[in-house]
Structure formats: structure tokens, C-alpha cells
Amino acid sequence: MHRNSYSLAALAAAAVPGLVPVRTTPIATPTEDLDVAGVVGEQGRRVMVLSPSSTASGVRLEKDLKVADALTGTPLHGVIPPVLGFVKLSEGGRAAVTEAPVGRPLMLEDLQESPDLARSMGQVLARIHTVPRYAAEAAGVESFTPEALLAEHRERVLEAKEGGHLPAAVAQRWEALLEDEELWHVTPQFIHGDLSEESMFHAEERISALRDWSSSRVADAATDLAWLISTLEPERFDELYAAYRQELPTEVHPRLVERAQALGEFAVAEWLAHGLETGDESIVSDARGMIADLDADLAQLARDEAERTYDALSSRDEQP
């Protein structure tokens, strides 16, 4: 069941001894079945309360908190709000209260406008991807082999193609990417798995908090970069990626950025499948529009390449 801000404040008071709520503030969440609010106490203390409104969201919340707890012993501890308490819900499950994230929710415009913030994002991503596997396994996250990851991508693209949703040029590009064996030489690493504006906070030109670890797993580091490379301006992404590489203790795969770009494209097929499965025509229309845009981009690239080839041949023929 969903709860309003007053009910969430009451849950916070029950979970945290001595907390007397004065007011609440809404906080966006990536999922519709998780109620989240910021609560300000009498002495100005700020906490965040998270209450699942379904069994599925309760399972995700428990995984989120278990992973976050496992990460408190890693270099990420400074960006993970600590849990302050729990309270049982009448319908089953429990709500959780954490310290309020420092700063304010991150918007893409913030990253676009701030080189320092982009570099901080790159540093935090590197720290995520260097979390030891034993810490991830202690939190019970799933681990995927490179073969399993590639099979998942193949299935996603095949479904879109067989459903008649892919123009020929897009289908050919995606199939060529999937056949490029070197591109998919992945060393699985711990990843967040579902980065979004709702999962990050920032303050003073740095990433100050990360939340929602329910999709974390040991998989392809390119997954966490895919969203950023597909949304940020190239110059800003380059700054983020340079900071990412500098923070890592080891060299990255030489084609990591290329793979992230591919995963960003494949995500459109996943978005389309989600829209079709849920019968949400707005999602289906959005995904089809993105596929059409990619098709147009590929057509323009083909024209540009043809013009370059023609110019080169013409120049050679004109030479004495």
C-alpha cells in the first residue's frame, strides 16, 4: 500500500528513537512502488524514509540495504547514507530510515554544466568498479560470465528484429557489433547496474551520495557508462572518462567506451520490449522514435562515407 508524507513521517519517528518530525520533503525514486520522503526533525536533523508498497519493492529494498551495508567497508562508504533503523509494516515487510543524502538530487544538466562534477562522477564510478568481488558476494549479488552477458544481448536484439521493429541498417549494425568477439572480452566487475538521476546526489561540485543498489551485480563495467555516454555531450563525457581511468588502479579494456556505446543502443531494444510487455504505448512510441533516430544517423554516416570515398577517388583521378 502507498503512504502519504504524514504516514512516512510517522514511520520515521517509530524507527528512529528521539526523532520528532517537523516537516517532510518529497524525494524522487526510480520505481513507482517505493514511497520515499525526506523528514526534518525538531533539531534540524534530516533523515530519509523508504517504504515499499508491494512485495516486489520490499525485496528490492532489502537487497539495496544489504548491498549498501556491505559497501560501508569500501572506499564508497562516504557516499552511502547509513541506515538508522527499521519499522515493521502492518501489511508485512518493513520500512527503513537512513541519514538523508547530502546535497540535492543530480540532474543531467548539472553534469553537463560542471566539469568538476563530471570528474567526481568518473571517480565514484571507478570506486564502484574496484569493489572486491568478495564484498559483492558477501552481499549476495549475482555474478554473470561474459558468455551469459553476450547471450543476453543477442536475445534482446533478436527479439526486436524478429518482431519487425528494427530497420535493416540498425539490425545490421547491432548484429555486426555482437559478432565482434574482441569487443565482448569482458572481465566482470561489481557494478551499480541502474544509474539514474534519482540514484545520485551532489553537493559542492561532487557526487555526495549514491542509493538504490537493488540492481547491482558482478557484470560488465560498460553498463554503468552506457547511460552517461548516450546522454552527455562528448566533451563532458571525455572529462568524466579521463577521471575514471585515472582513478582506476588497472588499465581499462581498450574498447570499453565502444562497448558502452553499444549497450546504450541495445538499451533502446530493452525499453521497447518493456513497453510492449506492459502495453504502454508512450514507451513503445518513445523507443521507436529512438530507433528511427539511430537509423537516420546511420544513413547520414553512410552518405558521409560515400562522399569521402568519391572525393578521394576524384582527387586520385585528377593527379597527373
N, C-alpha and C positions, 0 to 999 in steps of 0.2 A: 504494500500500500504506500501511496505517496504521502509525504508530510509537508506541511507548510512551515514557514520560518519560525512560528511560535513553538510548534512541536519539536523542531530541530533544536531550538534554544533550550527547551526543557530536557531533551536528551543529553545535551552538552552539560547541563547542570548536574544531571544524575550521574554522568560518567566521570566528572572531574570534581573532587571534593573542594568546597570553598568557592567555586565559580558561581557568581551571581550575574546572569546575563542582563545587559542593558539594552543592547540593540543587535540586529543581525544585518549581514550584507550578503547578497547573492553571489555565488561563485559558479562559473560555467563548468560543466562536466562533459566529457566525451560521450557519455551514454545517457539515454533518457530515463533509465530505470535506477538511477542513483541520485538521491537528493543530497545536495551539498550546500552548506552555508557557512559564512564566517560569523563568529559570535564574539562580541566585545563585552568583557566583564566590567564590574564596578571600578576596579583599579586600572582599567585600560588594557587588561590582559586580552590578547587576541588568540582565539582558537578556531579550528575548522572541524565541523561535524559532518560525517558521511553516513548516510542511512540508506541501505539497499531497499528497493521497493519490489523486488522479485527474488526468487530463489537463485536465478542465474546471476543477478547482480551481487547477491550476497556471496556467492562462490568467488566471483571476480574480486570483490573487496578483500576477502580473506587471503587470496593469493597475493594481491597488491601489498597488503600489510606484511605478509610473511617474507616476501622478497625484500621489501624496504628494510625490515628488521635485519635480514642477512647482510644488507649493504652498509649497515652502520659501522662495520669494522673495516671498510674500504675507504679509499680517497673520496668517495662520493658522500660520505657522512654529512658534510657541510651543506649539501643541497637537499637533504631528505628530512622533512619535518618529523620530529619524533612523536610517537604515539603516547597520548596522555591517559587514555582509559577507554573502556568499553561499557556498553549497556545493552542488556538483552531486550529484544523487541517482542511485543505481545504476539505477533504472528509467527515468531521463530526467527532465528538468526540474531545478529547483533549489529548495532551501530558503533562506530569508532570516532574518537575525538583526537585530533593531533594538534600540535602547535600550528598556528596559522603560517602559511608560507610568507616569507619576507618579500616585500615588493608588490608588484601588480602582475596580472596575467600578461603573458607575452603575446604581442600581435606581430604578424609578419612585417607590418610597416616599421615596427621597432628595429627588427633585424636589418631591413633594407636601409634604414637611415643611419645606423650606428655601426661603424667598423669595429669598435671595441666590443660591442655586444655580440657581433658575429664571431669575433675571435674567441670570446668567452664560450659561446656555444660550441665551437670546434674543440676547445679544451675539455669541456664537460663530456662531449661525445667520446673523446679519446679515453677518458677515465672510465666511462661505461664499458667500452670495448676491451679494456685491460683488467676488468674484474676477473679474478681467478675462477676457473671452472669449478673448483671445489666449493667456492662461496655460492655460485649459482646452483650447483647440485644440492647444496645444503638447504636451499630454499625450495627445492622440488621442481625447478623449471625444466621444461622438456629440452632435449638435445636432438638436433637434426643433422644427418650426414649430408655432405654435398650432393650425393646421388638423390636423396629424398627431396632436397630443396629444388633441384633441377626438374625432377618428375612433377613436382607441384606446379612449377611454372609452365611446363609443357601441357599439363592438363588444363590449366586456366586458358592458355592461348587456343588449344584445340577446341574447347567448348565454345569460345567466341567465334572461331572460324566455322565450325560445323553448324552453329546457329545462324549463320549468314550475316553476322554483324560486322565483319571486317572487310574493308576494301582490299583489292588484290595487293596493292603496294604495301599496305600495313601488314597484311598476312605474310608477305614475302620477307619483309624486314624482320618481323618477330621470329619467323622460322629460321632465318639466317643467324640471328643472334643466338637462338637456342642450340644451333648446330656448331657454334664456335666453342670448341672444348676448352681452349685456354681461358676464355672469359669466365668460365664457371669453376675454375680451380680455387675453391673456397676453403679457407681454414675457419671452421665455425668458432664464433666468439660470442660472449654474452652481449645481448642487445636489448634495448628498451622495447622495440617492436611496434610501438604505436605512438610515435611522437606527434604532437599536435599543439596548437595554440593553447588548448585547455590543460595541457600537461606540464607547462613550463611557466615560471615566474621570473621576473627580473627586477633588479634594483641597482642603481649607480653603475649603469653600463655593463652589468654582468648578470649571468644566469644565477638566480638566487635560490631556486627550488625546482625540483622535479617530482612529479607524482604520477600515479596510475601505472604501476608496474605489472598489471594483470596480463599483459601480452608479452612480457619479457620471456626470452628463451635463449638457447645457445644455437645460433644460426649464422646468417650472413650479415656482416657489418654494413654492407651496402644498403640493407633495408632501412637503417636509420638515416642514411644520407639521401635516400631516394626522394623523400618528401621535400627536402631542402633544395636539392639540385633542380627539381622541377618547378619550384616556386620563387627562388631568389634570383635576382639579377646576377649574371655571370661574374661580374667584378666582386660582388659581395660574397658569393659562394666561394670564389677563389681565396678570399681572405679567411673565410671560415675553414676551408680545407687546409690552407697553409698552417694555421694554428693547430688543427687536428693532427697533421703529420708531425709537427714539431713536438707535440705533447706525447705522442706515442713512443714507447721505448724500442720499438722494432719498425722495420720498413713495411709499408703497406703493399698490397698486391698492385702491380704496375697498371692494372686495368680496373681498379676499384671504382673510379669515377664513371667509367664507361658502363660498368655493371649497375651502378646506382641509377644511371640514366635509363637503362633497360628496365630495371624494376619499377621506376616511375611510370614508364609506359605500360608495363604489364598491369599495374595497379588500376588502370582505366578499365581493363577487362574484368577485374575483380569487382570494381564499382558497378559495372554494367550487370554482372551476374547477381550482385546483391539487389539491384533494382528490379531485375526480372523475378527473382525469388520472392521478394516482398510485394510485388505488384505496384511498386512506387514509380509512376510514370515520370515524375520530376527527376528522379535519379537516372532512369533509363535515358531520358532526353539529354540530361547533362553529360552522361557517359558517351552517348552517340555524338554529341557535339564535339567532345574532346577527340574522339576517334577521327571525325571529319577534319578537325584542325590538323591532326598529325598527318592525315592523308594529303592535305593541301601543302603542308611543309615538305613532305617527301617529293611531291610533284614539283615544287619550286626548286628543291635541291637538284632534281633530275634535269630541269631546264638550265640551271646554272652550270652544271657539269657539261651539258651538251654545248653550251655557248663557249665554255673554256676549251673544250676539245676542238670545236670549229675554229676558234681564234688561233689555237696552236697550229692546226693544220694549214690555215691560211698563211700564217707567218712563215711556215716552212716552205710553202709553195712559192712565196714571193722572193725568197732568197735566191741570189744568182748562182 
